[in-house]
Amino acid sequence: MHYMHPFVLKIKDMGWVAITHEDRPYPSGDFDEEVFIKTYIKLHHSFIVSLLAMLAHVLEYTEQQAF
């Protein structure tokens, strides 16, 4: 997808930042790792579902504009 595509611009407005390497930030210090991982999975799943819904909306809008 082109970096100026409406979908890409929208997710950038929402705070998305591309990960440019394989390592992801992981918290340090004293915390409950199981709770952290479960929460991360729930948030990640929620974000992906929202992203897919937005993509479907953008694609529907794009198809309508083509006609």
N, CA, C and O atoms as a GROMACS GRO file, in nm:
protein
  268
    1MET      N    1   0.084  -0.117   0.000
    1MET     CA    2   0.000   0.000   0.000
    1MET      C    3   0.090   0.124   0.000
    1MET      O    4   0.190   0.128   0.072
    2HIS      N    5   0.055   0.222  -0.077
    2HIS     CA    6   0.132   0.346  -0.087
    2HIS      C    7   0.126   0.424   0.044
    2HIS      O    8   0.022   0.424   0.110
    3TYR      N    9   0.234   0.490   0.081
    3TYR     CA   10   0.239   0.562   0.209
    3TYR      C   11   0.142   0.680   0.216
    3TYR      O   12   0.116   0.731   0.325
    4MET      N   13   0.087   0.723   0.103
    4MET     CA   14  -0.011   0.832   0.103
    4MET      C   15  -0.154   0.781   0.086
    4MET      O   16  -0.247   0.860   0.069
    5HIS      N   17  -0.172   0.649   0.091
    5HIS     CA   18  -0.306   0.590   0.080
    5HIS      C   19  -0.389   0.638   0.200
    5HIS      O   20  -0.335   0.649   0.310
    6PRO      N   21  -0.518   0.666   0.180
    6PRO     CA   22  -0.602   0.715   0.291
    6PRO      C   23  -0.600   0.625   0.414
    6PRO      O   24  -0.603   0.675   0.527
    7PHE      N   25  -0.594   0.494   0.394
    7PHE     CA   26  -0.589   0.402   0.507
    7PHE      C   27  -0.461   0.422   0.588
    7PHE      O   28  -0.465   0.430   0.711
    8VAL      N   29  -0.350   0.430   0.520
    8VAL     CA   30  -0.221   0.448   0.588
    8VAL      C   31  -0.218   0.582   0.660
    8VAL      O   32  -0.172   0.591   0.774
    9LEU      N   33  -0.268   0.686   0.596
    9LEU     CA   34  -0.272   0.818   0.660
    9LEU      C   35  -0.359   0.816   0.785
    9LEU      O   36  -0.324   0.877   0.886
   10LYS      N   37  -0.472   0.746   0.779
   10LYS     CA   38  -0.563   0.740   0.894
   10LYS      C   39  -0.499   0.667   1.011
   10LYS      O   40  -0.507   0.714   1.125
   11ILE      N   41  -0.436   0.552   0.986
   11ILE     CA   42  -0.378   0.479   1.098
   11ILE      C   43  -0.258   0.554   1.156
   11ILE      O   44  -0.227   0.540   1.274
   12LYS      N   45  -0.188   0.632   1.072
   12LYS     CA   46  -0.080   0.716   1.125
   12LYS      C   47  -0.138   0.825   1.215
   12LYS      O   48  -0.080   0.857   1.318
   13ASP      N   49  -0.252   0.882   1.176
   13ASP     CA   50  -0.320   0.981   1.260
   13ASP      C   51  -0.362   0.920   1.394
   13ASP      O   52  -0.368   0.990   1.495
   14MET      N   53  -0.393   0.791   1.393
   14MET     CA   54  -0.435   0.722   1.514
   14MET      C   55  -0.317   0.682   1.603
   14MET      O   56  -0.337   0.626   1.711
   15GLY      N   57  -0.195   0.709   1.557
   15GLY     CA   58  -0.078   0.680   1.639
   15GLY      C   59   0.003   0.559   1.598
   15GLY      O   60   0.097   0.521   1.668
   16TRP      N   61  -0.031   0.496   1.485
   16TRP     CA   62   0.044   0.379   1.441
   16TRP      C   63   0.184   0.419   1.398
   16TRP      O   64   0.203   0.520   1.331
   17VAL      N   65   0.280   0.337   1.437
   17VAL     CA   66   0.418   0.357   1.395
   17VAL      C   67   0.470   0.222   1.349
   17VAL      O   68   0.454   0.121   1.417
   18ALA      N   69   0.532   0.220   1.234
   18ALA     CA   70   0.585   0.096   1.181
   18ALA      C   71   0.702   0.048   1.267
   18ALA      O   72   0.784   0.128   1.311
   19ILE      N   73   0.708  -0.082   1.290
   19ILE     CA   74   0.822  -0.141   1.360
   19ILE      C   75   0.925  -0.176   1.254
   19ILE      O   76   0.896  -0.250   1.160
   20THR      N   77   1.044  -0.122   1.269
   20THR     CA   78   1.145  -0.138   1.165
   20THR      C   79   1.242  -0.252   1.196
   20THR      O   80   1.337  -0.274   1.121
   21HIS      N   81   1.220  -0.322   1.305
   21HIS     CA   82   1.306  -0.435   1.339
   21HIS      C   83   1.222  -0.541   1.412
   21HIS      O   84   1.106  -0.516   1.445
   22GLU      N   85   1.280  -0.655   1.435
   22GLU     CA   86   1.206  -0.767   1.494
   22GLU      C   87   1.181  -0.750   1.644
   22GLU      O   88   1.085  -0.806   1.696
   23ASP      N   89   1.266  -0.676   1.713
   23ASP     CA   90   1.251  -0.660   1.857
   23ASP      C   91   1.142  -0.561   1.890
   23ASP      O   92   1.134  -0.453   1.831
   24ARG      N   93   1.059  -0.597   1.984
   24ARG     CA   94   0.953  -0.508   2.032
   24ARG      C   95   0.986  -0.470   2.175
   24ARG      O   96   1.042  -0.550   2.250
   25PRO      N   97   0.949  -0.346   2.214
   25PRO     CA   98   0.977  -0.305   2.352
   25PRO      C   99   0.908  -0.397   2.453
   25PRO      O  100   0.792  -0.435   2.433
   26TYR      N  101   0.976  -0.430   2.558
   26TYR     CA  102   0.921  -0.514   2.664
   26TYR      C  103   0.951  -0.444   2.796
   26TYR      O  104   1.063  -0.399   2.818
   27PRO      N  105   0.853  -0.435   2.883
   27PRO     CA  106   0.875  -0.361   3.007
   27PRO      C  107   0.981  -0.427   3.096
   27PRO      O  108   1.004  -0.547   3.090
   28SER      N  109   1.043  -0.345   3.176
   28SER     CA  110   1.140  -0.397   3.271
   28SER      C  111   1.093  -0.361   3.411
   28SER      O  112   1.008  -0.272   3.428
   29GLY      N  113   1.146  -0.427   3.509
   29GLY     CA  114   1.108  -0.397   3.647
   29GLY      C  115   1.018  -0.505   3.703
   29GLY      O  116   1.007  -0.614   3.647
   30ASP      N  117   0.955  -0.475   3.814
   30ASP     CA  118   0.872  -0.570   3.886
   30ASP      C  119   0.727  -0.558   3.837
   30ASP      O  120   0.659  -0.460   3.867
   31PHE      N  121   0.679  -0.658   3.763
   31PHE     CA  122   0.542  -0.660   3.714
   31PHE      C  123   0.498  -0.804   3.695
   31PHE      O  124   0.581  -0.896   3.690
   32ASP      N  125   0.367  -0.824   3.685
   32ASP     CA  126   0.311  -0.958   3.665
   32ASP      C  127   0.315  -0.989   3.516
   32ASP      O  128   0.234  -0.937   3.439
   33GLU      N  129   0.407  -1.072   3.476
   33GLU     CA  130   0.428  -1.102   3.334
   33GLU      C  131   0.305  -1.168   3.272
   33GLU      O  132   0.271  -1.137   3.157
   34GLU      N  133   0.238  -1.256   3.343
   34GLU     CA  134   0.120  -1.323   3.288
   34GLU      C  135   0.008  -1.223   3.258
   34GLU      O  136  -0.055  -1.230   3.153
   35VAL      N  137  -0.016  -1.130   3.351
   35VAL     CA  138  -0.118  -1.027   3.330
   35VAL      C  139  -0.079  -0.938   3.213
   35VAL      O  140  -0.163  -0.902   3.130
   36PHE      N  141   0.049  -0.901   3.206
   36PHE     CA  142   0.098  -0.817   3.096
   36PHE      C  143   0.071  -0.885   2.962
   36PHE      O  144   0.019  -0.822   2.870
   37ILE      N  145   0.107  -1.012   2.950
   37ILE     CA  146   0.092  -1.083   2.823
   37ILE      C  147  -0.055  -1.099   2.785
   37ILE      O  148  -0.092  -1.078   2.670
   38LYS      N  149  -0.139  -1.135   2.882
   38LYS     CA  150  -0.282  -1.150   2.854
   38LYS      C  151  -0.342  -1.016   2.809
   38LYS      O  152  -0.421  -1.011   2.715
   39THR      N  153  -0.305  -0.909   2.877
   39THR     CA  154  -0.356  -0.776   2.841
   39THR      C  155  -0.306  -0.734   2.703
   39THR      O  156  -0.382  -0.680   2.623
   40TYR      N  157  -0.179  -0.760   2.676
   40TYR     CA  158  -0.121  -0.726   2.545
   40TYR      C  159  -0.197  -0.799   2.434
   40TYR      O  160  -0.229  -0.739   2.332
   41ILE      N  161  -0.225  -0.926   2.455
   41ILE     CA  162  -0.297  -1.005   2.353
   41ILE      C  163  -0.436  -0.948   2.331
   41ILE      O  164  -0.480  -0.934   2.216
   42LYS      N  165  -0.507  -0.914   2.439
   42LYS     CA  166  -0.641  -0.857   2.425
   42LYS      C  167  -0.638  -0.725   2.351
   42LYS      O  168  -0.720  -0.701   2.262
   43LEU      N  169  -0.543  -0.638   2.387
   43LEU     CA  170  -0.533  -0.508   2.320
   43LEU      C  171  -0.495  -0.525   2.174
   43LEU      O  172  -0.550  -0.458   2.086
   44HIS      N  173  -0.401  -0.614   2.148
   44HIS     CA  174  -0.357  -0.638   2.010
   44HIS      C  175  -0.472  -0.691   1.926
   44HIS      O  176  -0.492  -0.647   1.813
   45HIS      N  177  -0.548  -0.786   1.981
   45HIS     CA  178  -0.663  -0.842   1.910
   45HIS      C  179  -0.767  -0.733   1.881
   45HIS      O  180  -0.819  -0.724   1.770
   46SER      N  181  -0.795  -0.651   1.982
   46SER     CA  182  -0.892  -0.543   1.966
   46SER      C  183  -0.847  -0.445   1.858
   46SER      O  184  -0.928  -0.400   1.777
   47PHE      N  185  -0.717  -0.412   1.857
   47PHE     CA  186  -0.663  -0.320   1.757
   47PHE      C  187  -0.674  -0.380   1.617
   47PHE      O  188  -0.713  -0.310   1.523
   48ILE      N  189  -0.640  -0.507   1.603
   48ILE     CA  190  -0.645  -0.573   1.472
   48ILE      C  191  -0.789  -0.576   1.420
   48ILE      O  192  -0.813  -0.550   1.302
   49VAL      N  193  -0.885  -0.608   1.507
   49VAL     CA  194  -1.026  -0.611   1.466
   49VAL      C  195  -1.070  -0.473   1.420
   49VAL      O  196  -1.137  -0.460   1.318
   50SER      N  197  -1.031  -0.369   1.494
   50SER     CA  198  -1.066  -0.232   1.456
   50SER      C  199  -1.001  -0.194   1.324
   50SER      O  200  -1.062  -0.130   1.239
   51LEU      N  201  -0.876  -0.234   1.307
   51LEU     CA  202  -0.803  -0.204   1.185
   51LEU      C  203  -0.868  -0.271   1.065
   51LEU      O  204  -0.881  -0.209   0.959
   52LEU      N  205  -0.908  -0.395   1.080
   52LEU     CA  206  -0.974  -0.467   0.971
   52LEU      C  207  -1.109  -0.403   0.937
   52LEU      O  208  -1.145  -0.395   0.819
   53ALA      N  209  -1.183  -0.359   1.037
   53ALA     CA  210  -1.311  -0.292   1.012
   53ALA      C  211  -1.288  -0.161   0.936
   53ALA      O  212  -1.362  -0.129   0.844
   54MET      N  213  -1.184  -0.088   0.974
   54MET     CA  214  -1.154   0.038   0.906
   54MET      C  215  -1.110   0.011   0.762
   54MET      O  216  -1.150   0.083   0.671
   55LEU      N  217  -1.029  -0.092   0.743
   55LEU     CA  218  -0.985  -0.128   0.609
   55LEU      C  219  -1.105  -0.164   0.521
   55LEU      O  220  -1.112  -0.123   0.405
   56ALA      N  221  -1.199  -0.240   0.574
   56ALA     CA  222  -1.319  -0.276   0.499
   56ALA      C  223  -1.397  -0.151   0.460
   56ALA      O  224  -1.448  -0.141   0.348
   57HIS      N  225  -1.406  -0.056   0.552
   57HIS     CA  226  -1.477   0.069   0.524
   57HIS      C  227  -1.406   0.149   0.413
   57HIS      O  228  -1.470   0.201   0.323
   58VAL      N  229  -1.274   0.156   0.422
   58VAL     CA  230  -1.196   0.229   0.321
   58VAL      C  231  -1.211   0.163   0.185
   58VAL      O  232  -1.229   0.231   0.084
   59LEU      N  233  -1.203   0.031   0.182
   59LEU     CA  234  -1.217  -0.040   0.054
   59LEU      C  235  -1.357  -0.021  -0.004
   59LEU      O  236  -1.372  -0.004  -0.125
   60GLU      N  237  -1.459  -0.024   0.081
   60GLU     CA  238  -1.596  -0.002   0.034
   60GLU      C  239  -1.610   0.140  -0.023
   60GLU      O  240  -1.671   0.159  -0.128
   61TYR      N  241  -1.554   0.238   0.046
   61TYR     CA  242  -1.559   0.376   0.000
   61TYR      C  243  -1.485   0.391  -0.133
   61TYR      O  244  -1.533   0.458  -0.224
   62THR      N  245  -1.369   0.328  -0.144
   62THR     CA  246  -1.288   0.336  -0.266
   62THR      C  247  -1.364   0.275  -0.384
   62THR      O  248  -1.364   0.329  -0.494
   63GLU      N  249  -1.430   0.161  -0.359
   63GLU     CA  250  -1.507   0.097  -0.467
   63GLU      C  251  -1.624   0.185  -0.510
   63GLU      O  252  -1.654   0.192  -0.629
   64GLN      N  253  -1.689   0.252  -0.417
   64GLN     CA  254  -1.801   0.340  -0.449
   64GLN      C  255  -1.754   0.459  -0.532
   64GLN      O  256  -1.826   0.506  -0.620
   65GLN      N  257  -1.634   0.509  -0.503
   65GLN     CA  258  -1.581   0.623  -0.576
   65GLN      C  259  -1.538   0.585  -0.717
   65GLN      O  260  -1.532   0.671  -0.805
   66ALA      N  261  -1.509   0.457  -0.739
   66ALA     CA  262  -1.465   0.412  -0.871
   66ALA      C  263  -1.581   0.412  -0.972
   66ALA      O  264  -1.558   0.420  -1.092
   67PHE      N  265  -1.703   0.404  -0.923
   67PHE     CA  266  -1.819   0.399  -1.014
   67PHE      C  267  -1.872   0.534  -1.041
   67PHE      O  268  -1.969   0.548  -1.116
   0.00000   0.00000   0.00000
